[in-house]
């Protein structure tokens, strides 16, 4: 019928809050805000009542629907409680949707660039890798926005304790903090303190150290203590001469370094400007830093020389392989090489030891200035010497396969002439005393 109440008539028209007049006093603004809040609360309460009536009206049978709809207080208690629960659910979901629709603070581009900077460049080359990177960045942005929405939602709304509502929630719970980790103390103050301490004591940043680095680079970048790269062009050399040349080369290189690089370093520290900004209580640590820097430069020179020398005997590249003079001798009914293959190996390994013994008695700058006896630590690391000798032994064995086969051929062809076999056969033949016909 025309006068029968329908679902549409159960809801009152939404009343917007009155506009706020800008030119008002502070007390008037407080009153208007209080009045507006009160009206909004009344409107929310009325919406809740109307929604409960709507749910109840929908659940009624057609025979029970009359022209006069009951009020909330007239509903039976068995209906009011479920309606109240449904109302809480609907209001919570409505407010949750409003919060989720609010814009969140976007992720900073600097964060994304920092993430990309941590990925090795080799993993970002190629068209497919670029597309994959874009997809990953989009996924990161989506996860960030979703996490922000969940965080804002939990800070803005309190979820009602309703079992039916848990079934509607599809989101997983927020991850818990890791157990056993203490985040109560801040690290920023400790970081700033440590950073300031490092800056005040990190002498490698001193301008004098930069000059010292330049001296070392200029003196050592194209210098070797021992250089046998052109030995093959000079022809075969005997083992004794090879060892002598290595010793003379190391001695000559040490004298050259002491007269050029070391003299320049001493001249640098005899100037007063070399210690500008260094406090008196920091002199010892400053000179220790100088000693470590000089030691590293000398160790790098000796290590590079050792690596270049080992590379000369690479079986796969024999363009610079030194030639050694070897004699095949016969002495005391025995054929052998002179010098022996073991002596040849010892002569080559001698060069590694000779390199390691070079530049071991250079005074530190502090000892030179004060008349002390301390020397720089320029000793080659034990693992470097072990690597060099093991690699050389293998390379020497591979390169001596040819001479060993040559010697083996001589022994197989002519060994019976010198090992007594031939003499035994002659004596046995002479002792048989055959007849003339047997001789013929």
Order of alpha helices (4+ residues) and beta strands (2+ residues): alpha-alpha-alpha-alpha-alpha-alpha-alpha-alpha-alpha-alpha-beta-beta-alpha-alpha-alpha-alpha-alpha-alpha
